[in-house]
């Protein structure tokens, strides 16, 4: 039986590895050869592709923090989750048809259980923004319409929620497309999935829809290439949600079963990291530049967790170095 570890790369913070389109997927797969790995969707989602495999547990960011906070446990599933899909009323009909075809393809090719979808009663209304540090964020102007659609699906018995909101065409970012910027929609995608996970405690993931096709006929940066080979990003979240663990008070996998949490070295201010600091779970901080700057020194100097850090915090120059270390320690 493999030991359990967790790998997180926060969404929308411009991580050099994992801040683009599934570009941390190979990292997660490398670790999963030796461990059972809890991952946030940002690590493995890659548009029409996904790095998820049977040795990974796909846990949305809000649930990820709640798990490490000791509020919920994870219950691995033995058959495909029943997935309900929420579509934003604002999605044009021709783009909606592409997504509906994607669902049918996933059902017939992979036997995924996707019995229902709901159109929101009203347009969701998405606005994008970045904060002063450069983290991408945004606002959902009509979250109530998402709630109503999710509620209908939950009442029909779905066990996981896939959400597709309309983003128009105002999301282009040249730096990001060149593999050097912050994902302009990553932050607001997290807002959407956090909200519905909190409300319904069901595995949730978001995929954007745009008013035009993004298939490219030119060579793109390798970090974002997966976003330019398909007209929809829905397949990767269906892959993840199909076997995502249930979020339960009395699930099989508890926080104390996790040997370590692996995060970029300057993102040590997350709720999951702070919970680990208070409980003694090992924290391994890997060199992986982001727009954040909360490293080990700043964490120890701050008063956000008091004066006691129970965890063993170790920094590594690469994920490969980290893997070699934890293989010796836990395998």
C-alpha positions in Angstrom: 0.0 0.0 0.0 1.5 3.3 -1.1 2.0 6.1 1.5 -0.1 9.3 0.9 1.4 12.7 0.1 0.0 15.9 -1.2 1.2 18.3 -3.9 -0.3 21.8 -4.4 0.4 24.5 -6.9 -1.9 27.4 -6.2 -4.0 28.7 -9.0 -3.5 32.2 -10.5 -0.2 33.0 -8.9 2.0 32.6 -11.9 3.9 29.5 -10.8 6.8 28.9 -13.1 5.9 25.2 -13.0 2.1 24.5 -12.7 1.0 28.1 -13.5 0.0 27.4 -17.0 -1.9 24.5 -18.7 -1.2 21.2 -17.0 2.6 21.9 -17.0 2.9 20.4 -13.5 1.2 17.2 -14.6 4.4 15.3 -15.3 5.6 16.2 -11.8 2.5 14.7 -10.2 2.8 11.6 -12.3 6.5 11.2 -11.3 5.5 11.3 -7.6 2.6 9.0 -8.2 4.9 6.2 -9.3 5.9 5.9 -5.6 3.1 7.5 -3.6 -0.6 8.1 -3.6 -0.9 11.8 -4.3 -3.5 14.3 -3.3 -3.5 17.0 -6.0 -5.5 20.2 -6.5 -7.0 20.4 -10.1 -4.6 23.1 -11.2 -1.7 20.5 -11.0 -3.2 18.1 -13.5 -5.9 19.9 -15.6 -4.7 20.5 -19.2 -7.7 21.3 -21.4 -8.4 18.3 -23.6 -5.7 16.4 -21.7 -5.3 15.4 -18.1 -2.4 14.1 -16.0 -4.7 12.4 -13.5 -4.3 8.7 -12.8 -5.5 6.1 -10.4 -2.8 6.9 -7.8 -4.0 10.5 -7.5 -6.8 12.0 -5.5 -8.4 15.1 -7.2 -9.3 17.6 -4.5 -10.5 21.1 -5.3 -8.8 24.0 -3.5 -11.5 24.8 -0.9 -11.8 21.1 0.0 -8.0 20.7 0.0 -7.7 23.4 2.7 -10.7 22.0 4.6 -9.1 18.6 4.6 -5.8 19.8 6.0 -7.8 21.9 8.5 -9.2 18.6 9.8 -12.8 19.4 9.0 -13.4 16.7 6.4 -11.9 13.4 5.3 -11.6 11.9 1.9 -13.4 8.7 0.8 -11.9 7.2 -2.4 -14.6 5.9 -4.9 -14.6 2.5 -6.5 -16.9 3.5 -9.5 -17.3 6.6 -11.5 -19.0 9.5 -9.8 -22.3 10.7 -11.2 -21.3 14.1 -12.6 -23.8 17.0 -13.2 -22.7 19.8 -15.5 -23.7 23.4 -15.0 -23.6 25.6 -18.1 -23.8 29.4 -18.0 -26.8 30.7 -19.8 -24.5 33.2 -21.5 -22.7 30.6 -23.6 -23.6 30.9 -27.3 -25.6 28.0 -28.7 -22.8 26.9 -31.1 -20.2 26.8 -28.3 -22.7 25.0 -26.0 -23.1 22.4 -28.7 -19.4 21.7 -28.7 -19.5 21.1 -24.9 -22.6 18.9 -25.2 -20.8 16.8 -27.8 -17.8 16.6 -25.4 -20.1 15.1 -22.7 -21.5 12.6 -25.1 -18.0 11.6 -26.3 -16.8 11.2 -22.7 -19.8 9.0 -22.0 -19.4 6.7 -25.0 -15.6 6.5 -25.0 -14.8 6.4 -21.3 -18.2 5.3 -19.9 -18.4 8.3 -17.6 -21.6 8.7 -15.7 -22.9 12.2 -16.7 -26.7 11.9 -16.7 -27.7 15.5 -16.3 -26.8 19.1 -17.2 -28.4 22.4 -16.2 -28.4 25.8 -17.9 -28.3 28.6 -15.3 -31.6 30.6 -15.2 -29.7 33.8 -15.8 -26.2 34.8 -17.1 -23.6 34.2 -14.4 -21.6 37.4 -15.2 -17.8 37.1 -14.9 -15.4 39.9 -14.4 -11.6 39.5 -14.3 -9.0 41.4 -12.3 -5.6 41.2 -10.7 -4.7 42.3 -7.2 -1.7 44.5 -6.4 0.7 41.6 -6.2 -0.4 40.3 -9.6 -2.5 37.4 -8.5 -5.4 36.8 -10.8 -8.9 37.1 -9.4 -12.3 38.3 -10.4 -15.9 38.5 -9.5 -19.0 36.4 -10.1 -21.9 38.9 -10.4 -24.7 36.4 -10.2 -23.5 33.5 -8.0 -27.1 32.8 -7.0 -27.9 31.4 -10.5 -25.0 29.0 -10.1 -26.3 27.9 -6.7 -29.8 27.2 -8.1 -28.4 25.1 -11.0 -26.2 23.2 -8.6 -29.0 22.6 -6.2 -31.2 21.1 -9.0 -28.4 18.7 -9.9 -27.7 17.7 -6.4 -31.4 17.0 -5.8 -31.2 14.7 -8.9 -28.5 12.7 -7.2 -25.3 13.9 -8.8 -22.1 13.4 -6.8 -19.8 15.9 -8.5 -20.2 19.2 -10.2 -18.6 20.3 -13.5 -19.1 24.0 -14.1 -18.7 25.9 -17.4 -19.0 29.7 -17.3 -18.8 32.1 -20.2 -15.7 34.3 -20.4 -16.2 36.0 -23.7 -13.0 36.9 -25.5 -11.4 39.3 -22.9 -9.0 36.8 -21.4 -6.0 37.0 -23.8 -2.7 37.7 -22.0 0.4 37.7 -24.2 2.8 37.1 -21.4 0.8 34.1 -20.2 0.6 32.7 -23.8 4.4 33.0 -24.0 4.8 31.0 -20.8 5.9 33.8 -18.6 2.8 35.5 -17.0 -0.1 34.8 -14.7 -3.1 32.8 -15.9 -5.7 35.6 -16.3 -8.7 33.3 -15.5 -7.2 31.0 -12.9 -8.1 33.1 -9.9 -11.8 33.5 -10.8 -12.1 29.8 -11.7 -10.9 29.1 -8.1 -13.6 31.5 -6.8 -16.3 29.6 -8.6 -15.2 26.1 -7.6 -14.5 27.2 -4.0 -18.0 28.7 -3.7 -19.9 25.6 -4.9 -17.7 23.2 -3.0 -18.3 25.1 0.2 -22.1 25.2 -0.4 -22.6 21.5 -1.4 -19.5 19.6 -0.2 -19.3 17.9 -3.6 -16.2 17.6 -5.7 -16.3 20.6 -8.1 -14.2 21.9 -11.0 -14.5 24.7 -13.5 -13.8 24.9 -17.2 -14.1 28.1 -19.2 -16.1 28.7 -22.4 -15.2 31.4 -24.9 -17.0 32.8 -27.9 -14.5 31.5 -30.4 -12.4 28.4 -30.9 -8.9 28.5 -29.6 -7.3 25.8 -31.8 -4.0 27.2 -33.1 -2.3 26.6 -36.4 1.1 27.9 -35.2 3.6 26.6 -32.7 2.7 27.7 -29.2 4.8 27.8 -26.0 5.0 24.3 -24.6 3.6 25.5 -21.2 0.3 26.5 -22.8 0.2 24.1 -25.8 -2.6 22.0 -24.3 -4.9 25.0 -24.4 -4.5 25.4 -28.2 -5.3 21.9 -29.4 -9.0 21.8 -28.6 -12.1 23.9 -28.7 -13.1 23.0 -25.1 -11.3 22.5 -21.8 -14.1 20.4 -20.4 -12.4 16.9 -20.9 -9.8 17.4 -18.2 -12.3 18.2 -15.4 -14.5 15.3 -16.4 -11.4 13.1 -16.1 -10.6 14.5 -12.6 -14.2 14.5 -11.3 -15.0 11.0 -12.5 -12.9 9.5 -9.7 -12.6 12.4 -7.3 -12.9 11.3 -3.7 -16.1 12.1 -1.7 -15.8 14.8 0.9 -17.1 13.3 4.2 -16.8 13.9 7.9 -15.9 10.2 8.4 -14.1 9.3 5.2 -11.3 6.7 5.0 -8.4 9.1 4.4 -7.7 11.5 7.3 -5.3 14.4 7.5 -3.0 12.5 9.8 -2.6 9.8 7.1 -0.7 12.3 4.9 3.1 12.2 5.2 3.9 15.6 3.7 2.6 18.6 1.8 4.8 19.8 -1.2 4.3 23.4 -2.3 6.2 26.1 -4.1 8.7 27.7 -1.6 7.2 31.2 -1.7 3.6 30.1 -1.1 3.8 29.1 2.5 1.0 31.4 3.6 -1.8 29.1 2.4 -4.4 27.7 4.8 -3.2 24.1 4.1 0.4 25.0 4.9 -0.6 26.8 8.1 -2.7 23.9 9.2 0.3 21.6 8.6 2.4 23.9 10.7 0.1 23.5 13.6 -0.3 19.7 13.3 3.3 18.6 12.5 2.8 17.3 8.9 6.1 17.7 7.0 6.2 20.6 4.6 8.5 20.5 1.6 9.0 23.8 -0.2 10.3 23.5 -3.7 11.9 26.2 -5.8 9.1 27.2 -8.2 8.8 31.0 -8.6 5.4 32.7 -8.2 4.3 36.3 -7.7 4.0 35.5 -3.9 6.9 35.9 -1.5 5.9 34.0 1.7 8.9 31.8 2.1 10.2 29.8 5.1 11.9 32.8 6.7 8.9 35.1 6.4 6.7 32.3 7.8 8.8 31.9 10.8 9.0 35.7 11.3 5.3 36.2 11.0 2.8 36.0 13.9 0.0 34.4 11.8 0.6 31.0 13.3 2.0 32.1 16.7 5.5 31.2 17.8 5.2 27.4 17.4 5.8 25.6 14.1 5.5 21.9 14.7 6.3 20.9 11.1 9.6 19.9 9.7 10.0 22.5 6.8 12.7 21.6 4.2 13.5 23.5 1.0 14.5 21.9 -2.2 16.0 23.2 -5.5 13.8 21.0 -7.6 10.9 18.5 -7.5 13.3 15.8 -8.5 15.5 16.5 -5.4 12.3 16.5 -3.3 11.2 13.2 -4.7 14.5 11.5 -4.0 14.4 12.8 -0.4 10.9 11.5 0.3 11.5 8.2 -1.4 14.2 7.6 1.2 12.1 8.9 4.0 8.7 7.4 3.4 8.8 4.7 0.7 
